Amino acid sequence: MDARSRLIRRQDMVPCKVAFIDCKMPGSTAKENYSLIGPGVTQSADQIVNITEPHGFSLGVAAMPAGTTNNLHVHYTAEVFMVYSGAWAFRWGAEGHDGEIIGRAGDVVSVPTWIFRGFTNVGEGDGWIFTALGGDDTGGIIWHPTILRTAAEHGLYLTRANMLVDTEAGAPHPKPEELIEQLDDATIASLRRFTPEAMRKRVVAIGDRSWSSRALLDSVLPGHTAELAPVVGHGMSQDLEHAAPIGNPHGFSLEWLRIAPGQMVGPFRLEEKQVLLVFEGAIAVSLGDEPPVRAESREVFSVPEGAWRSIAAAGEGAAEIAVLTAGDHKKRPQWSEAIIAAAAAVGLGIDHAGYLAPLRLLPPEAQPPAA
């Protein structure tokens, strides 16, 4: 495989300014949408997708200048925000009045399905949010009726196929039966409700991460100093005491990985596809015997299922990476024979449930073969 084709560099990311029905509304004209892996919920046929290969989830970006708003809408599948930069006000409810939470760089917000949500960059400069969406087919989104009515005043319409029609740009006016049906008041009132207290349980601020230095089999070995912090679902942590604060099914797991300067993780492989989002520092990712590929801050690397990989900190400081792995189940890293032998030499192995354990307590079948 060509590892370089799995890297999405910042300069390779292509914005779309007409991805959604509210793109001509005052306060929303400057927002940009990026589809990095999978189409997500874009409503524009012109959206560029960097990696179209199905991963079990989609990954995109909302980039918005200060004061810009993404208006009220509903998702069918999970939506998780990973704030890269800026300060963001997330609001929810039928009219956006049920509550508001502020997210800042490094924070993660998981918004439940089947509620209206919107968000605004309330910071002083340009803001950038990575967004992960559950499933290869997200089903699109449902806009609040007021958004659809306002969009029509600007010549924008949404079809039943969830695609935009811009009559001001010359497209023919769609027939009434071709348009998506607006929600009525009774349907809106029947949607899920979340209190501010309930929503705060779906936020993991940067200071709330629970780091473990014994979350991976190789973390006890020289040159392999790394930590994991679970955030959403069952990831690849092998620390028996680890549990993600957001546990309901999303279709993927999310963990933070921190690698000390000059250190690495691996080699290991997973049955699932995995995506690495570099938030701080830089990493060098090696797939199999291929030369390492360098990924800088704000860049993304997709690891195929079954591929051997090593991840090394490549900058002067520590590297912090958001790690997305497909599936709601617990992931089980398969380590190289050299890692297994080195861990056994210091008395550490993996138990039958996939967690780190003292090797002397494990039955014979869990012992590594003699050298």
N, C-alpha and C positions, 0 to 999 in steps of 0.2 A: 504494500500500500504506500501511497505518497503522503507522508505525514504533513507535508506543507499544505496540502489541500484541505486538511482538517483545521487549519488556523484561520480565524477571522480577525484580521488586523483592523485597527481603527479606520485606516484609509480605505478599507474594503467595504465598510458599512455604508449603505446607500439610504438616505432618508426619503420618506414620502410625506408630502405636506397635504395630501388630499386622501388620507387613508380612511377617514371616518366622516360620518354625516355632519358633524358639528364643525368642520374645518373652516367654514366661512362665518361662523358666529363671532360677534365681538368678544374679545378676550381669549379666543381659541385659534385664531388664524396663524399664529406663529409656531404651533406645536409640530413636531416631527416624529414620525413613527419609523422604526427600523424592525424588519423581520430578519433575525439572524439565523435561526434554526426553525424551519416550519413556518407556515403562513400566519399562525396565530389567529387573530380575529380581524385582520385588515379587511376593509371593504372596497379596496381599490384594485382593479385589474392591473394597474401599473406598478404595484409594489414589487420591489426586488427582494428575493429571499436568498440569502447567502448559501445556506445548506438546506436543500429541499428533502434530503433523506429523512424518513420517519425516525424519530427518536423515542416516541411514547409521550412526548411533551413538546411544546413550542417555547422558544426563547426570543424575546424582542426587547426593544428599548423605547421608552418615552422620553424624548428630549424637549424641554420646554423652557423658554426664557422666564425670568421673574414675572409674576403676575398672570401667567397663562394657565388656563383651566382645561381639564378634560371633563366633560359633562356627564351627567347621571346616566348610567347604563347598568344592565344586568348580564352576568356571565352564567353559562351552563356548567362550566368546569372550573377547577381551581384557578385562582389568580394570586400569585405571590410577587410582591414588590421587593426588590433588593436595591436600596438607595445607594447610588454611587456618589452623587454630589447634590447639593442643594438642601433646602428645607421644604417639606411638603405637607400640606394639610389634606388628610384623607377624611372624607365625610360619607355618610351613608344614610339610607332610609328613603321612604317614598318621595320626599321632597328634599332629601339631603340634610335633614334636621335631627336625625336620631342620635348623632354624635359626631365628634371630630377628634382625630389623633394626628399629632405632628410626628413625622418621620424625618430623620437626618442621616447623614452619611454613615453607612455601616448597619443601619437598622433594617429589619425585615418585617413586612406586614403581609399577612395572609388574609385576604378578604373572602368571606364565605360565599358560596354560590347562592343564587336566587335572592339577592338583595341588590337594590340600587346602590351604586357607589360612584364617586367622582373625586377628583383630586386637583389641587392647585399648587403651583410652585410659589411658595410664600417667602422664599429666600431672596437674597439681593442680586444674585447672578443667574447664569444659565444652570439648569438642573438636568440631571441624567439619572434615570431609573431603569434597571434591568427588570423585565417582567417575565415570569415563567407561567405558562398556562398548561393545565392538565390535558393530556390526550393529543393524538395526532389530528383528530377532528374535534374542534372546540365547539362546533355548532353555531358559531357567530355570537352576536350579542343582541340584546334588546334595549333600545333607546327609550328614554322617557318621552311620552307623547309631546311634551312641550318642546323638546329638542327637534323632533321630526317636523312639527309645525313651523318652528323658526327656520329650520333648514330649507323648507319649501319656499319661504320668502326670498331665499337666495338662490333658488333654482336647483336645489339639491333634493334628490329623492332616493329612497331605499327600496329595492325590489325584494320579492319573496325569496330570491336566491341570495339575499344579504349582500348585494353589490350596489355601489353608488351609481346614480345617473345624474350628470351635470348638464342641465338644459342650457345654462348660460354659456357653456363651452360648446354648444351646438348639438348635443345629443337630443333625440326626439323625446317629447314628453311621454312618460310611461302611462299606459292605460290604468284606470283605477284598480282593476283586478290583478294587475302585475305588482302593485305596491304591497309592502309588508303591512300587516294589520296592527293598528295602534292598540295598546292596552287600555282597557276601560278602568274607571275608578275602582270598581269592585275587585277586579283582578289585582290591581296594584295594592289594595288594602289587604289582600290575602297573602301577600308575599311574607317571607320570613322577617322577623324583627330581632335586632341585636342591641342590647344595652351597651353603654360605654364600658361598663365593667366586663361584659362578655367579650367585647372586641379587644380590650387590652390584653386578654389572654392569648390573642392571636398576633401579638407584637413581640418580637425579640429584639430589644435594643442592643446596640453594640456593647454596652457595658454589662448586659445580662447573659452573654454567652458563657456556657459552662465548658471550659477547656479541660481536656484530659491529655496528659503526656504519655499515657499507656493505652491509647485507643487503637494502635496498630501493632502488629507483631514485630515489625522492624524498629519500632521507636526506642527500644532498649539497646540498640546496637550503635557503636561508634559511627558517626557520619550520617545518622538517620534521625536526627532530632526533629520531631514534628509533633503537632498537637491537632486534635479534632474537637469541634464543638457542634453537637447536633442541633438542628433548628426545626426541620419539618420531617416527620416520618422516620421509617427505619432505614438508616443509611448503612455505611460500611464500618462503623465503629465496632471495635472488638473489646471495648470496655464494658464489662458486665453491669456497671453502675450507670451507664449512659442511657438516657431516655430523652427524646426530643420533646421540647415544651409544646410543640404543635403536633398532635398525633393523629388527627383524622386523615383518611385517605386523600391524596392529592394526585396520584398517578406518578409521583416522583418523590425522591427524598432530597433534602437540602442540608448540607453540612458546611461549616467553615473549616478550612485546612490552613494551618500556620506552620511554615517551614523556616527554621532558623537559618541565618546566613551560612552559606557553604555546606548545607545539609541537603538531604534528599529523602524521598519515599520510594520504596520499591527495590527491585522489580516485583510487580504483582499483576494479576489480571482479574477481570470480572466477566460474568456472563451478560451483564447489562451494559447498555450504552451509557457513557458518562461525559458530562460537559464541565469544563473548568473555566470559571470566570475570574480573571485576575483583578483583584481590587487594590492591592498594594504590592510594590516591588515588581519583580519579574521572575518568570520560571522558564526552565528548559525541560521540555517534554520529549522523552525518547520512546518511540514505538518499536518494539522488537529490536532488531539490529540496525535500524535506521539512525542517521545522525540526529542529534537533538534539535528540536524546533523551539525557538525563543518566543515567548508570549509576554508582552509588556502589560502594564496597568491598563485596564479598560478593554483588553483584548480577550478573545474566547477561543478555546481549543476543544474540539470534539474527539473523544476517544471511542473507537468502534468496540462493539461487544467482542469479548474473547481476546482482545489484543493485550499483549504484555506491554506494560508501561512503567517508566520511572519518571518522577517529578522532582526536579531539583530547584532550589532557590538560586536564581541567576544574577541577582543584583547585590549591592553592598549591604542591604538590610534584609530583614525577614520578608518572606512573601506570604500574602494572605489571599486565599482563593475561595470563592464560593463554589461548592461541588454539587452538581445536580446529577442524580443517578436515576434511571428509569425504574418504575415499579414501586408498589407500596410495601413489598415484602422486605425482610432483612437481607442485605447484600452480604455475600461471603467472599472476601478477597482470597484468591489463590496465590500463595507466595512462591517465589523461586526456591529451588532446592537449597541454594546457598543461604538464603534468608532463614529458611526453616532450620537448617543445621546450625547456623550461628546463634539463633534464638535458643535452640536446644542446649547449646554449650553453656548458656547462662541460666538454664533451668526453666525455660518458658516454652509453652506449647499452646495449641488451640483445642478447646473442648468440643464435644459433639454438638453443642448449640452454636458454635462459632465464636466463642469468647476466649480471651487470654486466660490461661490457668497454669498453675505450677506443674511442670512436666512430670514430677515424681508422683502426682496424684492421678495422672491419666492412665487408662488401661493400655495394654500392649498395642492394640490396633491404632491408638492415637500417637504412638511414639514414632519419631522419624526413623528411617532405616539406618542401620549402623554404617559408619563411614568405611 
